[in-house]
Amino acid sequence: MNIYPVHNEPALMFGKTLIIADLHIGIEHVLRNAGFNLPSQSKKMMEKIITICKKHKISRAVIVGDVKHNIPNVSYQEFDEIPGFFEELLKFCRVDVVPGNHDGGIKKLLPKDVEIHSPKGFILENVGFFHGHTHPDESLMRCRYAVMGHNHPVIVFKDKLGYRISKPCWLRGKMLKNRDRYKNANPEIIIMPSFNKLCGNPVNEKKFLGPVARLIDIKNLSIYLLNGALLGKIKDVGL
């Protein structure tokens, strides 16, 4: 089976499996404490997921890390929203979660039918899934594809007057040839945009996050918008 993005959505399809990353449920609680009053995105995210599930007849959903946002504790918003979010999702498909760096204590928030994998990731046929905040298992990196989140990639456009606009994007590329770890591995790396639109890390302005970033040929990662438009490589856009 081939792996491909859902058109105009921050989601991947692999057969009848839906892959998304970085829900960051509860981020509004943190922003509220910083003085920003924003409504919860959970309902909108669930509506979008259900629409995709119905349209593509999804049988399985994989969440590639950072289900929740608050660290190191669990906020009241996360206690309130996460269990119901996943109970609703389980009505449509089987659910797998690869914990991310924000997912401390996530087990007590998820329904028992959600399968929680190791933070080092897991393999589904020829695709490895991991969040990106820790080194993945070596067997995972021998897959054809290695799918990760963690970086929330967006591309920033700026005009001569300084007006800025950012768009979520996909990053695809290869690992560096000279590396101490994963010597026999050469998967195609896919870095997913955040499913939560409140998260974004400008790929043409900031450094990449996580230990795996040191193993990836970042300058030659290809940048794709959600509509499939190829914008070139990282080295062409300013980082």
N, C-alpha and C positions, 0 to 999 in steps of 0.2 A: 504493500500500500504506500501511496505517496502522501506527503504531508504538505498542506497548503493553507494560506490564510483565508479567513472568512472576509469577503469583500466589505470594505469600509467598517470593519469591526476589529478590535484588538484581541482577536481570538484565532486559534488554529483548528483545522480539522485533520484528523488522522483516521480514515475510514469513518466509522460512526462515533468516534471519540472526539469530544470537544476539549480543547486545552486553553486555559486562561491563567493569568498570573496577576498577583498583587491587587487583591481586592481592598486591602487596608480598611476593612470595616472598623469604624471608630475613629477615623482620622478627624472627623468633625469635632469630636470631644476635645482633642488636643488643640485644634485651631480655635475653638471657642474660648479655651483658657488663655489663648494668646490674643484675644480680642476680635476674632473673626466669627461672625454669626452665620453659619452655613447650614442648610438643611441636610439631613442624612441622605447619602447616595444609595443606601442599601436597596430600597424598593426599586429605584430606576435600574440598578445593576441586575437585580433579579428578573425584572420584566424583560430586559434585553437578553438575558441568558435563556429564559423560557421561550422567547421568540425564536432564537437560534435553534434551540432543542427541537421545537415543533417543526420548523422549516426543514431541518436536515435530519430529522428522525434520530436524534442522538440517543445512544444507549449507555454512554459512559462519559463522565466529565472528570478531567484532571486539573486540579488547582496547583499551580507551580509556586507555592509559597506566599507568605504574608497575607494570610486570611484576615488577621487582625492588625491593628496599628499600634496600640499603646504598648510601650515597653518600660520597665520589666513587668509591670502589673497588668491586670485586666480592668478596663474601665466599665462603668455601669452601662454605657451604650453597647459595648461588646457583649456583656452578659445578656442584655435585652434583645439584641438583634441577631447575633450569630446562630444560636440554636434554631430559631425559626427559619432563618435564611436557608440552612442546610436541610431542614426537614422538608421545606418546599422543593428544593432541588432534587431530593431523593424520590419525589413523586414521579419524576421524569426519567431518571437515569441512576446508574451506579456512580458513586463519587469517590475519588481518590484525592488525598491531600499530601503534598510534600512540604513539610514545615519550613518556614523561612526564619530569618533572624528576628522578626516581630512576633513570632508565634509561640512564645513561652506561655505555657498553661493552656494551649489550644485544645488539648485532649478533653478537658473537662467541659468545654463549650460545644463540642461536636457530638451529634447523635452517634450511637454505637455502630450504626450501619455504615458510617463513613470509614473507609480504610485509610489509616495514617501510615505513611512510609517513613523510612529513615531520612534525615536531613541530607544524607549523601546521595539521595535520589533512588530511582527505580527504572526498570527497563520494560517497555511494551513493544514487543517484536523488535524492530530495528531502530527504535527511538529511545533515547535516554532522557529522563526528566529530572532536573534538580533546580533549586532556587538560585544559587550563585553566591551565597554568603560564606560557604565553606567548600573545600575541595570535594568534588563528586567521587564516587567509587570508580576505580580504574576500569572495571568492566563496562560501565556506562559510557565511558569515553571511547570505547571501541565500537560503538554503534555507528550507523550511517549518519544519524542526526543526534545532536545534543541540544536540548531545548532548556533555556533558563530565563529567569526574570530578574528581579533585584535592582536593575538599573533604571527602570521606568523611562526608556529613551523617548525624547522629543527632539525635534529640530526647530531651531529658532530662526525666524526671518526678521530682518531689521532694515528699515528704509533709511534714507539720508537724514531724516528729521529725528531719528532715534525711536520711531514707533516699532514695537516688537509684537510679534505673534508667534505662538508655538503650536506645532502639530505633532501628535504622537506618531512614532515611526517604528518600523522593524529594522533590525540589524542582522545581516547574514554574512558569514565568512568562515575562515579557517584558523587553526591553531598555528602558533609559531613553530618553525622547524627545529630550532635549538631550544630545548626545554629539558629540565631535569626530571620532571614528572610526566607520565603518560607517553613514554617514548614510542610505543607501538600504536598510538591512537591518532586518528586524523579525521574526526567527524566534521560535518558541516555544523557550525555553531549558529543557532537561532536565538537571538535575544528579543524577548517579547515586550511590547509596550504594556504599561499598566492598564488593567481593566477599569480601575478607578481613575476617572478623569482629573481628580484633584492632585494626582501624583505626576511629576515630570522632572527629568534630569536632562538638560540640554546637551546633546552629544557633540555639538560644535563649540561648546564653551567650558565644560567641566570634565574632570577625569572620571574614569570608570570605577565602579565599586566592586569589591570582592577579590579574593585571591586568584580566581580563574582569569581575571582581567590581565594578569601578568603573563598568561600563557596564550592569549588570543592575539592574533595579528590585527590589532585594533585599527591601525591606520588604513587597512585595506578592507574593513567591513563595509559592505554595501548598505545603503540607506534606502528604505522603501516607505512611502506613505501608505496609509491604510487603504487607499484606492488603488494601490499597486504601482504608482509612479516611482520610477527609479531616479534618485537624486544624485547618484554618484557614490563616491567613497568618503569615509571620514576624513582622509587626508586632503580632500578637495573642498571641505567646508569649514576649515578653520581650526580644528583641534590640533 
